[in-house]
Amino acid sequence: MLKEKFIERINYRGKEFAFIVRANYPVDSIEFFSEKEDFLQVGFHNKKKGEKLKAHYHQFKNHKITSLQEVLFIVKGKVKVYFYTKKGILIQTEVLNKGDILFQRNLGHGFELLEDAEIFEVKQGPFFGKEHKKFFDVQ
């Protein structure tokens, strides 16, 4: 089974800005989907009863964040996501279903709820308030 068929990549002008990991993605133990350079590391664990993960912590290393990233996990429902350039030009649309994961790198986006939905979101902080969001009229 080719695992790549469970991942949809959103590209614009030859650069990947987002990817979707579909709910039925087969993971044997642990797998990371983000690039090692991404500021958010996105992975999935499929572990068996009785397994142990060695105790550890992550050592801090200074780094400069140059891109904002966001992860959405669709807990319940159906959501249509619109991907835009920062000038408001539509790149692509995709429908997310229960169990799907969306990873976005610094691009415009909007959402339409096709069903009642519960969405778990992770993004970089600190949050400086809505006044720091740039809204635009879409084309």
C-alpha positions in Angstrom: 0.0 0.0 0.0 1.4 3.4 -1.0 1.1 5.7 2.0 1.5 8.8 -0.2 -2.1 8.3 -1.4 -3.3 9.2 2.1 -1.5 12.6 2.0 -2.6 15.5 0.0 -0.1 18.3 -0.7 -1.1 21.9 -1.3 1.5 23.5 -3.6 1.7 27.0 -5.1 4.4 28.0 -7.6 6.4 24.8 -6.8 6.4 25.2 -3.0 4.4 23.2 -0.5 2.4 25.4 1.8 0.2 22.7 3.4 -0.6 19.1 3.6 -3.5 16.9 4.7 -3.1 13.6 6.4 -6.3 11.6 5.9 -7.8 9.8 8.8 -7.1 6.3 7.5 -3.4 6.8 7.1 -1.6 3.6 8.1 1.1 4.1 10.8 3.0 1.1 12.2 4.7 2.7 15.2 5.5 6.4 14.8 5.8 8.7 11.8 6.4 12.4 11.4 4.9 14.2 8.4 6.4 17.7 8.8 9.9 18.5 7.5 12.6 18.6 10.2 13.0 22.3 9.5 9.4 23.1 10.3 8.7 25.1 13.5 5.9 22.7 14.4 6.7 19.0 14.2 3.6 16.9 13.3 3.6 13.2 13.8 1.3 10.3 14.6 1.9 7.5 17.1 0.3 4.0 16.8 1.6 2.1 19.9 0.6 -1.2 21.3 -0.3 -2.0 24.9 2.7 -2.6 27.1 5.1 -0.6 25.0 7.2 2.0 26.9 8.7 5.2 25.7 12.0 6.1 27.4 11.6 9.0 29.8 13.1 12.2 28.3 12.8 15.9 27.8 13.6 18.2 25.0 16.6 20.5 25.4 16.0 24.1 24.4 18.0 25.6 21.6 17.6 29.2 20.5 16.0 29.6 17.1 14.4 32.3 15.1 10.9 31.7 13.9 10.5 33.0 10.3 7.2 31.3 9.4 3.8 30.8 11.2 2.4 27.3 11.1 -0.8 25.8 12.3 -2.2 22.3 12.7 -5.9 21.4 12.8 -7.3 18.0 13.7 -11.0 17.4 12.8 -12.5 15.6 15.8 -16.0 15.6 14.4 -17.8 16.9 11.3 -16.9 18.2 7.9 -15.0 21.4 7.0 -14.2 22.9 3.6 -10.9 24.8 3.7 -9.9 27.4 1.2 -6.2 28.1 0.6 -5.2 31.5 -0.6 -2.1 33.5 -1.5 -1.4 36.3 0.9 -3.0 38.6 -1.8 -6.3 36.7 -1.6 -6.0 34.6 -4.7 -7.6 31.2 -4.3 -5.0 28.4 -4.7 -7.2 25.3 -3.9 -10.0 24.0 -1.8 -10.2 20.7 0.1 -12.8 19.0 2.4 -11.6 17.8 5.7 -13.5 15.0 7.5 -13.4 13.4 11.0 -9.9 12.2 11.8 -8.1 14.3 9.1 -5.1 16.5 10.0 -4.2 19.7 8.3 -0.7 21.3 8.5 -0.4 24.8 7.2 2.7 26.9 6.6 2.2 30.7 6.4 -0.5 31.1 3.8 -4.0 32.6 3.6 -6.9 30.3 4.5 -10.6 30.4 5.2 -13.1 27.8 6.4 -16.7 26.8 5.7 -18.4 24.4 8.1 -20.3 21.8 6.0 -21.5 20.1 9.2 -21.3 20.8 12.9 -17.7 20.3 13.7 -15.2 20.0 16.6 -11.7 21.1 15.6 -8.5 20.8 17.7 -6.0 23.5 16.8 -2.3 24.0 17.5 -0.4 27.1 16.4 2.6 29.0 17.5 2.3 31.5 20.2 2.3 33.9 21.8 -1.0 35.1 20.4 -1.1 38.9 20.0 -4.8 39.3 19.3 -7.0 39.5 16.3 -5.6 43.0 15.4 -2.5 41.1 14.2 -4.4 39.1 11.6 -4.5 40.4 8.1 -8.0 40.0 6.5 -8.6 40.3 2.8 -11.4 40.2 0.3 -11.1 37.0 -1.6 -11.0 36.8 -5.4 
